[in-house]
């Protein structure tokens, strides 16, 4: 059976999703950047870093495993839901307990309240019906499009409306909470089957066994992507962190608009043809060519017109974003180009390959981040991120060659 047509259709649906979400995202940023200060964005950034870290530390890789398994996923849903609920409770408690120490570490006492509020997000998300992964597993990207688009719209709308009314950074968290609550509701009303609160020990063992490399990958990937944010926040303060994170978000457009769209579609397709190595190699080559062309177009635009993008989207109070954005635009292009390799490795069950490549990037960042930030400030953090992905690329090439030569 051919999957090229299915993949192209999926990419078109997910590309449409990205267009809609980017319009909403730019509207959200453009509005809130004018009613919130860089320091307020920095405070939210601190809470986001903590939430992301704890989600990564407790990641089980359930969704990836449910896509990988050849058996009917109904057998796994109950156990997956129990694990998800417990994980949400654990993250909730960890944020509550660690909030005072985190606020003290970043010397930002105003982060305490927002940390306590954002702790509700993983607690609510834990109850999402894991059967929603069927959209990707069964290549029903039209349903995935509408499902994700509605959630994103609600998140953005709540954040924008509350931001305009209150001029408070809490509006960003209430947007996340609204999206999480709606996802739980929709996942039970519209998606079947509905899981039950019970589990089988053999399925739990399988989930944790297969998920250990995904967890390790997530940890290294977190620090590889956020180590620069942590150092900037610690050494330069919340205001600098807000500016740096804004530059980072914009520079990630080649990844979010190109690589992530392609990978979301191509990963379940790869899993269906992974036994046919020649066919998989051809599919991967086509994916890489498409990703390179689109990433260079998007990232090149950001690099060349960085000043215009910042002035139009963010306003004059964010002009200090421009030098960092130029460096990170190149980083975004390279990261997008390396993205399809992760989908390739995971489709063949080589989670350890993904962990190795991320560990290399993490190691390069850790070694270079502190001295470069001390020498060049926020721009130095961008240089460190760029160096880390340049070091990662040769490792990825070697792993791809090894995978196809086995």
C-alpha positions in Angstrom: 0.0 0.0 0.0 1.3 3.5 -0.9 1.4 6.2 1.8 2.8 9.1 -0.3 -0.7 10.5 -1.0 -1.7 10.0 2.6 1.4 11.7 3.8 0.9 14.7 1.5 -2.7 15.0 2.6 -1.6 14.8 6.2 1.0 17.5 5.7 -1.5 19.7 4.0 -3.9 19.3 6.9 -1.2 19.9 9.5 0.2 22.8 7.5 -3.3 24.4 7.5 -3.3 23.9 11.3 0.0 25.7 11.6 -1.2 28.6 9.5 -4.2 29.1 11.7 -2.3 28.6 14.9 0.5 31.0 13.8 -2.0 33.7 12.9 -3.5 33.2 16.4 -0.1 33.0 18.0 1.1 36.2 16.3 -2.1 38.0 17.3 -1.5 36.8 20.8 2.1 37.9 20.9 1.4 41.2 19.1 -1.4 42.1 21.6 0.2 40.9 24.8 3.7 42.3 23.9 2.0 45.7 24.0 0.2 45.2 27.3 2.8 43.1 29.2 6.4 44.0 29.9 9.5 41.9 29.0 9.8 41.3 32.8 6.3 39.9 33.0 7.0 37.6 30.1 10.2 36.6 31.9 8.2 35.6 35.0 5.9 33.5 32.9 9.0 32.0 31.2 10.3 30.9 34.6 7.1 29.1 35.4 7.0 27.5 31.9 10.6 26.3 32.3 9.7 24.6 35.6 6.5 23.0 34.2 8.4 21.8 31.1 11.2 20.3 33.2 8.9 18.3 35.5 6.8 17.1 32.5 10.0 15.9 30.9 11.4 14.2 34.0 8.2 12.2 34.4 7.7 11.5 30.7 6.8 7.9 29.9 6.5 8.2 26.1 3.0 6.8 26.1 1.9 8.4 22.9 4.9 7.4 21.0 4.6 3.8 22.2 0.9 3.7 21.3 1.8 4.7 17.8 4.6 2.2 17.6 2.7 -0.9 18.8 1.2 -3.2 16.2 -1.5 -4.5 18.4 -4.9 -2.8 19.1 -4.2 0.1 21.4 -7.5 -0.6 23.3 -5.5 -3.1 25.4 -3.1 -0.3 26.6 -5.5 2.6 27.1 -6.6 1.8 30.7 -3.0 1.4 31.9 -1.9 4.4 29.9 -4.6 6.6 31.5 -3.7 5.5 35.0 0.0 6.4 34.4 -1.0 9.7 33.0 -3.2 10.6 36.0 -0.5 9.6 38.5 2.1 11.6 36.5 -0.2 14.7 36.6 -0.6 14.5 40.3 3.2 14.0 40.9 4.0 17.1 38.8 1.4 19.2 40.5 2.8 18.3 44.0 6.4 18.8 42.9 5.6 22.4 41.6 3.8 23.2 44.8 6.6 22.0 46.9 9.5 23.6 44.9 7.9 26.9 44.1 9.5 28.9 46.9 12.9 27.5 46.1 12.5 28.3 42.4 11.4 31.9 43.0 14.5 32.3 45.3 16.9 30.7 42.7 15.8 33.2 40.0 15.6 36.0 42.6 12.1 36.7 41.3 9.6 36.5 44.2 6.7 37.5 41.9 7.1 34.1 40.2 5.7 32.3 43.2 2.0 33.0 42.5 2.2 32.1 38.9 4.1 28.9 39.7 1.3 27.8 42.1 -1.4 28.6 39.5 0.4 26.8 36.6 0.7 23.6 38.8 -3.0 23.0 38.0 -2.2 22.6 34.3 -0.5 19.1 34.5 -3.0 18.0 37.1 -5.8 18.6 34.6 -3.9 17.3 31.6 -3.3 14.0 33.4 -7.0 13.1 32.9 -6.9 13.5 29.1 -8.2 10.4 27.3 -5.0 8.8 25.7 -7.2 7.4 22.9 -6.8 10.8 21.2 -3.5 9.4 19.8 -5.7 7.4 17.4 -5.8 10.5 15.1 -2.1 10.1 14.3 -1.9 6.4 14.5 -4.7 5.9 12.0 -3.5 8.9 9.9 -6.8 10.8 10.5 -5.1 14.2 10.2 -8.3 16.1 9.4 -9.7 15.2 12.8 -6.3 16.0 14.4 -6.5 19.4 12.6 -9.9 20.4 14.0 -9.2 19.0 17.5 -5.9 20.9 17.9 -7.1 24.1 16.2 -10.1 24.5 18.6 -7.9 23.9 21.6 -5.3 26.5 20.4 -8.0 29.0 19.6 -9.5 28.8 23.1 -6.0 29.1 24.8 -5.1 32.2 22.7 -8.6 33.8 23.0 -8.6 33.5 26.8 -5.1 34.8 27.2 -5.7 37.8 24.9 -9.0 38.8 26.4 -7.8 38.5 30.0 -4.5 40.2 29.1 -6.3 43.2 27.7 -8.6 43.4 30.6 -6.2 42.8 33.5 -2.7 43.6 32.0 -1.6 40.7 34.1 0.8 37.9 33.3 -1.7 35.5 34.9 -3.7 35.7 31.7 -1.2 33.5 30.0 -1.7 30.7 32.6 -5.5 31.0 32.4 -5.2 30.4 28.7 -3.3 27.2 29.3 -5.8 26.1 31.9 -8.8 26.8 29.6 -7.1 24.7 26.8 -6.3 21.9 29.2 -9.9 21.7 30.6 -11.4 21.8 27.1 -9.1 19.0 25.9 -10.2 16.7 28.8 -13.8 17.4 28.0 -13.5 16.8 24.2 -11.3 13.7 24.6 -14.1 12.0 26.6 -17.1 13.3 24.7 -15.9 12.8 21.1 -13.1 10.2 21.3 -13.7 6.5 21.9 -13.1 4.2 23.7 -13.3 5.8 27.1 -10.5 4.5 29.5 -11.2 3.0 32.9 -9.2 3.5 36.0 -7.5 0.1 36.0 -4.2 -1.3 34.8 -2.4 -4.5 33.9 1.1 -4.9 35.3 2.5 -6.4 32.1 1.4 -3.4 30.0 2.8 -1.0 32.6 6.1 -2.8 32.4 6.1 -2.7 28.6 5.3 1.1 28.7 8.1 1.9 31.2 10.6 -0.5 29.4 10.1 1.1 26.0 9.7 4.6 27.4 13.0 4.8 29.3 15.0 6.0 26.3 12.2 8.5 25.5 12.5 9.8 29.0 16.2 10.1 28.8 15.8 11.8 25.4 13.3 14.2 26.9 15.6 15.2 29.7 18.6 15.9 27.5 16.4 17.6 25.0 14.9 19.8 27.7 18.3 21.0 28.8 19.5 21.2 25.2 16.7 23.6 24.4 16.3 25.4 27.7 19.8 25.4 29.3 20.3 28.8 27.7 17.0 30.1 29.1 17.9 29.0 32.6 21.4 30.6 32.5 20.0 33.8 31.0 17.3 34.0 33.7 19.8 33.2 36.5 22.6 35.5 35.3 20.8 38.4 33.5 17.4 38.5 35.2 13.7 38.1 34.3 13.6 41.0 31.9 16.5 39.6 29.8 14.9 36.2 30.0 11.6 37.6 28.6 13.5 39.2 25.7 15.6 36.1 25.0 12.6 33.8 25.1 10.7 36.0 22.7 13.6 35.8 20.2 13.7 32.1 20.7 10.0 31.6 20.0 10.2 33.6 16.8 13.4 31.8 15.7 11.7 28.5 16.2 9.3 29.1 13.3 11.3 26.9 10.9 10.9 24.1 13.4 7.3 24.6 14.5 6.1 25.5 11.0 8.1 23.0 8.9 9.9 20.3 10.8 7.2 19.6 13.4 4.4 19.6 10.8 6.3 17.1 8.6 7.4 14.9 11.6 3.9 14.7 13.0 2.7 13.3 9.7 5.7 11.3 8.7 6.3 9.4 12.0 3.2 7.2 11.9 3.8 6.7 8.1 7.4 5.6 8.8 6.1 3.1 11.4 4.0 1.4 8.7 6.9 1.0 6.2 9.8 0.6 8.6 10.3 -3.1 7.6 11.0 -2.1 4.0 14.4 -0.4 4.4 14.7 0.7 0.8 11.3 2.2 0.8 11.9 3.9 4.2 15.2 5.4 2.9 13.5 6.9 -0.2 10.7 8.3 2.0 13.3 9.8 4.4 15.3 11.4 1.5 12.1 13.1 0.2 11.3 14.3 3.6 14.7 15.8 4.1 14.6 17.7 0.8 11.2 19.2 1.6 12.3 20.1 5.1 15.6 21.8 3.9 13.9 23.9 1.3 11.0 25.1 3.5 13.3 25.7 6.6 15.7 27.8 4.6 12.9 29.9 3.2 11.3 30.5 6.6 14.5 31.0 8.6 16.1 33.1 5.9 13.2 35.4 5.9 13.5 35.8 9.7 17.2 36.5 9.4 17.0 39.1 6.6 13.9 40.9 7.9 14.4 40.4 11.7 14.2 44.2 12.4 10.9 44.5 10.5 9.4 41.4 12.1 10.2 42.7 15.6 8.9 46.2 14.9 5.7 45.0 13.3 4.9 42.1 15.6 6.2 43.2 19.0 6.6 47.0 19.0 9.5 49.3 19.9 10.0 48.1 23.5 11.3 44.8 22.1 14.1 46.2 19.7 16.8 44.5 21.9 15.4 41.2 20.5 16.9 41.8 17.1 20.6 40.8 17.6 19.6 37.6 19.4 17.0 36.8 16.8 19.5 36.9 13.9 21.7 34.3 15.6 18.8 32.1 16.6 17.3 32.3 13.1 20.3 30.2 11.9 19.9 27.9 14.8 16.2 27.4 14.0 17.0 26.5 10.4 19.6 23.8 11.4 17.3 22.4 14.1 14.5 22.1 11.6 16.7 20.3 9.2 17.8 17.7 11.8 14.2 17.1 12.9 13.2 14.3 10.5 16.0 12.1 11.8 14.2 11.8 15.2 11.0 10.5 13.4 13.2 8.1 11.4 14.9 6.6 14.5 11.7 6.3 16.5 9.9 4.6 13.7 12.5 1.8 13.8 12.3 1.6 17.6 15.8 3.2 18.0 15.0 5.5 20.9 18.6 5.3 22.0 19.8 6.9 18.8 17.5 9.9 19.5 18.9 10.1 23.1 22.5 10.0 21.9 22.1 12.8 19.4 20.3 15.0 22.0 22.9 14.2 24.6 25.6 15.5 22.3 23.7 18.8 21.8 23.1 19.1 25.5 26.8 18.5 26.3 27.9 21.2 23.8 25.5 23.7 25.3 26.5 23.0 28.9 30.2 23.5 28.0 29.8 26.7 26.1 26.8 28.5 27.6 28.2 30.1 30.8 31.4 31.6 29.3 29.6 32.9 26.2 26.8 34.5 28.2 29.4 36.2 30.4 31.2 37.5 27.3 28.3 38.5 25.1 25.2 38.5 27.2 22.0 37.3 25.6 23.7 37.0 22.2 26.2 34.7 23.7 23.4 32.4 24.7 22.4 32.3 21.1 25.9 31.5 20.0 26.0 28.6 22.5 22.7 27.2 21.1 24.1 27.5 17.5 27.3 25.7 18.5 25.4 22.9 20.1 23.4 22.0 17.0 26.5 22.3 14.8 28.2 19.7 17.0 25.1 17.5 16.9 24.8 17.3 13.0 27.8 15.0 12.4 26.6 12.6 15.0 23.1 12.5 13.4 24.7 11.7 10.0 26.7 8.8 11.5 23.6 7.4 13.2 21.6 7.6 9.9 24.3 5.8 8.0 24.5 3.1 10.7 20.7 2.6 10.7 20.5 2.1 7.0 23.6 -0.1 6.7 22.4 -2.6 9.3 
